[in-house]
Amino acid sequence: MAFANAQYLDAINRNLDQIQGKVNVSFEFFPPKTAAMEQTLWGSIERLAPLAPAFVSVTYGANSGERDRTHDIIKSIKQRTGLIAAPHLTCVDASKEQLIEIAKDYWRNGIRHIVALRGDLPPNSISKPALYATDLVEILRSVADFDISVAAYPEVHPEAPNAQFDLLNLKRKVDAGASRAITQFFFDIEKFLRYRDRCAAIGIDVDIIPGILPVTNFQQLEKFARLTNVAVPNWMHKAYQGLENDSQTRNLVAANMAMEMVKVLSREGVDHFHFYTLNRCELSYAICHLLGVRPPVAMAV
């Protein structure tokens, strides 16, 4: 058994060597609420930009002020870095006419990639939303030839009645014109791989990009996980036990766990990883460095 494990680990390490520089990465950020948070955000963007990510996305809040910040940040990222900036766009609290105007404004400003989401329902809402993510994809396609990403849920969306319903919902989004799906964060690799197989089995032929969350705050993770129907394995509880006041060790544990996930997934043919940065760059940068995703080396003159 020990020999078999050693063989498996050696295979993973060799695979990591083979994929050096052959994967794509993308990063997600959220709009800052304070001047200090904005400084942290831009420091992270500037640190990660030289890695030439496939795109960077910015989340979309549930109120107009945060939405305006998303618009401003997206435009600034494009102007200041030249990166492909992909705003999240939700339809749960907007009319079709408003969404069309937002889409037209993005297109006029050179924004071609949008992450299309239904969005979270208001607290205690009992009414059925007028629009869903599939409707939003169709609206965007009616405005212009956007590159559209949508959400996928390997462990089933919290509001879905069952896994098959959720899977068919993803297919509807793809059939409406989505270019790819980005998953909710997860920690059970087998669940992701089975989900990918089920997607292929019903004719979902776009890339299913795994969302990777390096966990530096385990208590915060548990809150996120309860809201998003993500299982937190027992081994993670044990790994972070006693580290509440030890941020340095938490960061090392987080980077190691995320890197192991990336190693195994790359061995299974995954070649694009989407990192939930929480506006911090250090761990994502370190993982990308190990993957061989690095800034170009300047030539000596």
C-alpha positions in Angstrom: 0.0 0.0 0.0 2.8 2.4 0.9 4.5 1.6 -2.5 1.2 2.3 -4.3 0.8 5.6 -2.6 4.4 6.6 -3.4 3.8 5.7 -7.1 0.6 7.9 -7.1 2.4 10.9 -5.5 5.3 10.5 -7.9 2.8 10.5 -10.8 1.2 13.7 -9.5 4.6 15.4 -9.1 5.6 14.4 -12.7 2.3 15.6 -13.9 2.9 19.0 -12.3 6.2 19.2 -14.1 4.5 18.4 -17.4 1.9 21.2 -17.0 4.3 23.9 -16.1 3.1 27.0 -18.0 0.4 25.0 -19.8 -2.7 26.0 -17.8 -4.9 29.1 -17.8 -5.9 30.9 -14.7 -8.5 33.6 -13.9 -9.2 35.6 -10.7 -12.2 36.9 -8.9 -12.4 40.1 -6.9 -15.1 42.0 -5.1 -15.8 45.8 -5.0 -14.1 47.5 -2.0 -16.1 49.4 0.5 -13.3 51.6 2.0 -10.2 53.4 0.9 -8.0 50.9 2.6 -9.8 48.0 0.9 -9.5 49.7 -2.4 -5.8 50.0 -1.9 -5.6 46.3 -1.1 -7.6 45.4 -4.2 -5.4 47.4 -6.6 -2.3 46.0 -5.0 -3.6 42.5 -5.7 -4.7 43.3 -9.2 -1.3 44.8 -10.0 0.5 41.8 -8.5 -1.5 39.3 -10.4 -1.8 41.1 -13.8 1.7 40.1 -15.0 0.5 36.5 -14.9 -1.6 37.2 -17.9 -4.8 35.6 -16.6 -7.5 34.6 -19.1 -9.7 37.2 -17.4 -10.5 38.7 -14.1 -14.0 39.0 -12.7 -15.6 41.4 -10.3 -18.7 40.5 -8.2 -21.9 42.4 -8.4 -23.6 43.6 -5.2 -27.3 43.7 -4.3 -27.5 47.4 -4.1 -27.0 50.2 -6.6 -23.9 51.7 -4.9 -22.0 48.4 -5.0 -23.2 47.8 -8.6 -21.8 51.2 -9.6 -18.5 50.3 -8.0 -18.4 47.1 -10.0 -18.9 49.1 -13.2 -16.1 51.6 -12.3 -13.7 48.9 -11.2 -14.2 46.9 -14.4 -13.6 49.9 -16.6 -10.5 50.9 -14.6 -9.0 47.4 -14.8 -9.3 47.4 -18.5 -7.8 50.9 -18.8 -5.0 50.4 -16.3 -4.0 46.9 -17.0 -5.3 45.9 -20.4 -6.7 42.7 -18.9 -10.0 41.1 -20.0 -12.3 42.4 -17.2 -15.5 40.4 -16.7 -18.2 42.0 -14.5 -20.7 39.9 -12.7 -24.2 40.9 -13.8 -27.3 39.8 -11.9 -31.0 40.0 -13.0 -32.9 39.3 -9.8 -33.5 43.0 -9.1 -33.4 44.5 -12.5 -35.8 44.8 -15.5 -35.0 43.5 -19.0 -34.8 47.1 -20.1 -32.3 48.0 -17.4 -30.1 45.0 -18.2 -30.1 45.9 -21.9 -28.9 49.4 -21.1 -26.2 48.0 -18.8 -25.0 45.6 -21.4 -24.9 48.3 -24.1 -22.9 50.5 -21.8 -20.4 47.7 -21.2 -20.1 47.0 -24.9 -19.5 50.7 -25.7 -16.7 50.7 -23.2 -15.0 47.7 -24.7 -16.2 45.1 -22.1 -16.8 41.9 -24.0 -17.0 39.2 -21.2 -19.8 39.0 -18.6 -20.4 36.6 -15.8 -24.2 36.1 -16.0 -26.0 35.2 -12.7 -29.5 35.3 -11.4 -28.3 36.8 -8.1 -29.3 36.2 -4.5 -33.0 36.7 -3.6 -33.9 39.4 -1.2 -34.2 38.2 2.5 -37.6 36.6 3.2 -38.6 36.8 -0.4 -41.5 34.6 -1.4 -42.2 35.8 -4.9 -40.8 34.0 -7.9 -38.1 36.0 -9.8 -39.2 37.5 -13.1 -35.8 36.7 -14.7 -33.3 33.8 -14.3 -29.7 33.4 -15.4 -30.9 31.7 -18.7 -33.0 34.8 -19.4 -30.0 37.0 -18.8 -27.8 35.0 -21.2 -30.5 35.4 -23.8 -30.7 39.2 -23.2 -26.9 39.6 -23.5 -26.9 37.6 -26.7 -29.6 39.8 -28.1 -27.5 42.9 -27.4 -24.1 41.9 -28.7 -21.8 38.9 -29.2 -20.6 38.8 -25.5 -18.4 36.1 -24.1 -20.6 34.8 -21.3 -19.6 32.8 -18.2 -22.3 31.2 -15.9 -22.3 29.5 -12.6 -22.2 25.7 -12.0 -22.8 23.8 -8.7 -21.0 20.4 -8.3 -22.8 20.0 -5.0 -26.2 21.3 -6.2 -27.5 24.9 -5.9 -29.1 25.4 -2.4 -32.5 26.2 -4.0 -32.6 23.4 -6.5 -35.0 20.5 -5.6 -32.5 17.9 -6.8 -29.3 17.4 -8.7 -30.9 16.6 -12.0 -33.0 19.8 -12.0 -29.8 21.8 -11.3 -27.9 20.1 -14.1 -30.6 20.7 -16.6 -30.7 24.3 -15.5 -27.0 24.6 -16.4 -27.7 23.0 -19.8 -30.4 25.6 -20.5 -27.9 28.4 -19.8 -25.4 26.8 -22.1 -28.0 26.2 -24.8 -28.9 29.9 -24.5 -25.4 30.9 -25.4 -23.1 30.6 -22.4 -19.4 30.1 -23.3 -18.2 28.3 -20.1 -19.3 27.5 -16.6 -17.4 28.4 -13.4 -18.1 26.3 -10.4 -18.8 27.2 -6.9 -15.8 26.5 -4.7 -15.6 22.9 -3.4 -13.2 20.6 -1.6 -14.3 17.1 -2.6 -12.5 16.5 -5.9 -14.5 13.4 -6.7 -17.7 15.4 -6.6 -16.3 17.7 -9.2 -15.2 14.9 -11.4 -18.5 13.1 -11.2 -20.3 16.4 -11.9 -18.1 17.0 -15.0 -19.0 13.5 -16.3 -22.7 14.1 -15.8 -22.4 17.4 -17.6 -20.8 15.7 -20.6 -23.4 12.9 -20.5 -26.3 15.3 -21.1 -24.6 17.3 -23.8 -23.0 20.2 -21.9 -20.0 20.8 -24.2 -18.4 23.9 -22.7 -15.5 24.0 -20.2 -16.5 23.4 -16.6 -13.9 25.5 -14.8 -13.2 24.6 -11.1 -13.5 27.5 -8.6 -10.6 27.3 -6.2 -10.8 29.0 -2.8 -7.6 29.0 -0.7 -9.0 29.0 2.8 -7.2 31.4 5.2 -10.2 32.0 7.5 -11.9 28.7 8.4 -14.7 30.2 10.5 -15.6 32.4 7.5 -15.5 29.4 5.2 -18.0 27.5 7.4 -20.4 30.4 7.0 -19.9 30.5 3.3 -20.3 26.8 3.0 -23.6 26.7 4.9 -25.0 29.4 2.6 -23.9 27.7 -0.6 -24.5 24.0 0.2 -20.8 23.1 0.1 -19.6 20.2 2.2 -16.6 20.9 4.4 -14.8 17.6 5.0 -13.8 16.5 8.5 -10.1 16.5 7.5 -10.3 20.2 6.9 -11.7 20.8 10.4 -8.8 18.9 11.8 -6.3 20.7 9.6 -7.3 24.1 10.9 -7.9 23.1 14.5 -5.9 25.3 16.9 -4.8 27.8 14.2 -7.4 30.5 15.0 -4.6 32.9 16.1 -1.9 31.7 13.8 -2.4 33.4 10.4 1.1 32.4 9.1 0.4 28.6 9.5 -3.2 29.0 8.2 -1.8 30.6 5.0 0.7 27.7 4.6 -2.1 25.1 5.1 -4.4 27.0 2.7 -1.7 27.2 0.0 -0.9 23.5 0.4 -4.5 22.3 0.2 -5.3 24.4 -2.8 -2.1 23.3 -4.6 -2.9 19.6 -4.0 -6.4 20.2 -5.4 -4.9 21.8 -8.5 -2.4 18.9 -8.9 -5.0 16.2 -8.8 -7.4 18.2 -11.1 -4.7 18.9 -13.6 -4.0 15.2 -13.7 -7.6 14.7 -14.6 -7.3 17.0 -17.6 -8.4 20.3 -16.1 -6.4 23.2 -17.7 -8.1 26.3 -16.4 -8.5 27.3 -12.7 -10.6 30.2 -11.4 -9.2 31.5 -8.1 -11.5 33.2 -5.5 -9.0 35.7 -4.2 -11.1 37.6 -1.7 -9.0 40.5 -2.9 -5.8 39.0 -1.6 -3.1 38.0 -4.1 -0.4 36.2 -2.1 -1.7 32.6 -2.1 -3.1 32.7 -5.7 0.3 34.1 -6.8 2.2 31.4 -5.1 0.0 28.6 -6.5 0.3 30.1 -10.0 4.1 30.2 -9.6 4.2 26.5 -8.8 2.0 25.9 -11.9 4.5 27.7 -14.0 2.2 30.6 -14.6 4.7 33.4 -14.2 5.5 36.9 -15.4 7.7 36.9 -18.5 11.4 37.1 -17.8 13.0 40.3 -19.0 15.8 39.8 -21.5 19.2 41.1 -20.6 20.4 43.9 -22.8 
